[in-house]
């Protein structure tokens, strides 16, 4: 931004970075700047979604009905429809959100890049309105068309079917933790607290040796045991 604030692509990139971190006011300002520089309208849907993020769903709906929408390509028009439906849900207009998503693109059997998200949004709106059977049907359709895993339709279906997922790795970690807890506690040196303290035994032996030495030292020199001169010599002296 500091080096190339007058380049539209830079402002657009800055806008998407802010949008990804939910800084909608900053994102909207950057998108508007990019639009002014290029005159293009492809950012119109994401600008409307920023209005939703700022708590202005009415403004998003106004943008959904603006002339700029007619200039969008098919993918952007579908995106605009998704934003408008989201704005309706923000205003607790669930039935209107469902109607907004009902379109030729939704009814089409051909799979396009936007198909999984459109079907998923429709299923989610149906579920919010309490139409569970229809919602399950459309979650299944979304999953069928979602080859790249862009939605969590499979998880939503499993949730509706009452399936609970178990994290096998987490269970193994808990089992390992239980095994470790049952093992004898180790001290700093890595020895078991339940094992005999060898250092204490060595200390007792050394203490006995010290007592023997002191007892001999206290005896008169004549009474002390004689040392064999040969034993006192080293190997070189004996040779």
N, C-alpha and C positions, 0 to 999 in steps of 0.2 A: 504493500500500500504506500509506503514512504517513497519507494523508488519509481513507481509507475501508477500513480493514482488516477491518471487520465486514460488508462487502458481499460476498456470495457471488460475484457476477459479477467483482469485482475480484480475488478470490483465485483464481478459475478462470483469468482472463486471465494473472495472474502465473504460474500453474502451466504454462500453455501456452508462455509465453515462456521459462521455465526448461527445459521439455521440448524446445523447438526448439534450444536451445543445449547439449543433452545434460547438463544439470544435474539428473539424475534424482532425487537425494535431495531437493533443494529443490522440484522439481515435484511429487513424491509428497506432500510435506507440504502444499503448497497445494491439491492436489486433495482430499486428505482433509479439509482445513478446509472447502472448498466443499461437499463431500458432507455433512458434519455440519450445516452451516447450512441446506441445502435438503432433505436427506433423500432426494435423487434418486440414482439409480445409473447415470446415463448416462456418467459418467466411469470406470466400472469397467474397461473394456478398456484405456484409456490408463494407468490406475493399475497394471494388471497388466504392461503393457509397461515401465513404470518399474522394476518389480521385475526384469524381464529386463535392463534397462540397468544395474542395480546388481549384476548377476551372480548373481541368485537365480531361475533358471528354475523351480525346484521350487515356489517361492511363487507364481509366475505360473500354474502348472498347478493349484495348489490354488484360486486365484481363478477359474479357468476352470470348475471344478466346483462353485462356490458357488451358493447359492440366488439370489443377486442377478442371475445371468445370465438366469434365467427372466423377470425383470422388464424386460429390455432389449427394445427394438424390433428388427426384423429386421436393420437396418443394423448396429446395435451388436452383435448376436449374431454376425454374420459377422465383424466386427472382432475379437471375442473369439476366434473360431475361428482367425483369422490369428495372433493373439498366441500362442495355445496351440501352433499348429504351429511358430512360431518358437522357442518354448521347447523343444519336442522336438528341433529342430535344434541348439539350443544344447547339448543333452545328447547329441548325436551319435546320436539316435534317428530316422534318416532315414525308415525304413519307417513308424514311428508318425506322423511328421509328414505323410507322404503320406495315410495313412488319416484323420488328423484333418481334412484339407482336403476329403476326399471327402464331399460333402453334397448335398442336393437343390438348393441354390443353385448349386453347381458344375455339376450336370448339367442345369440348366434352360437352355432356349434363349432365354429372355427376357433382355434386357440391362437391368441395373439399375446404379445408381451404383457399387456395389461389385464388379460383375462383372469388369472388367478386372484389378483388383488380386487378386481371388480366383484367377482363371485364371493370372495371372502367377506368384503364389506357388506354385501347384500345379506349373506348368511348371518353376520354379526348383528345387523339391524333387525332381522327377523327374530333372532334369539332375544334381543333386548325388548322386543314387543311381545314376547311370550309365545311366539309361533314356533315351538321347538321342532316339530316334525318337518316343517319346511326348512328350518334352519339347518337341520341335520342333512337334508338332501343337498343343500347348496354348499355346505362345508365339504361334503363328499365330492361335489363337482369341482370345487376349488382345488381340492387335493389331487383330483384326476388330472387337472390341467397344470398343476404346479410341479413341473419337472425339476426346477432348480431350487426348490425349497425356500421360496421367497416369503411364504406365510407359515404359520403354525397350525394349519388346518388339521393335520393329523392329531396334534395334541388336543385341539378343541373337540374333535370327534371322540377321542378316547375319554375325555372328561365327561362328555354327554352320555357315554356308555358306562360310566362308573368304573373305568379302568384306572388303577393306581400304578404308577411306575415306581419301581424299586431301583435305587442306585446300588448296583452290585459292588462297585468300588468302595462306596461308603460302608457297606456291610463288612467287607474284608478289613477295612481299617478299624472298625469297631471290634471285630474278632481279634485282630492283632493286639489291640489295646487291652482287651480282657486277658489274653494270654500273658502279656507283659505284667499286668497287675497281679496275676497269680504267682509269678516267679519271685524268689527271695530278693529282697532289696539289696542292691549292690552299693558298696561304699565308693569313695572317690577313686580308690586304687583298682576298682573293678572286681573286688572280692565280695563274696556273699557275707552278709552280717551273721548268718547262722553258722558259718564255718569257724573253727577254732582260730583264735588270733595267734598266728605263729610268732608275731613280733613280741607278744607278751610272754610266750614260752621261752624265746631266746633271751628276753630280759631276765627271767627267773634263773636260767642257766648261768648267764653272765654274773648275776648277783651271787650265786653259790661259789663260782670261781673266785670272785673277789673276796668272799669270806675266807676261803681256804688260804689264799695268798696272805691276807692280813693275819690269820692265825699262825702261819709259819713265820711271818716277819716278827711277831711278838715273842717267839721263842728265843732263848739265848742262842748265841751263835754256835756254841758247842752242841746244842741239842738239835740244830737244824740238820736236815738230811744232807749227807755229803753228795757232791756231784762228781761223777766219774770224770776224770780229766779227759779221758778219751772221748766220752760222749760230748764234752763241751767243745771239742775241736771240730773244725770244719773239715770237709773232704780234703782240702789241700794240706792241712796240718797232719791228718792221719796218714796221708801218702808220704 
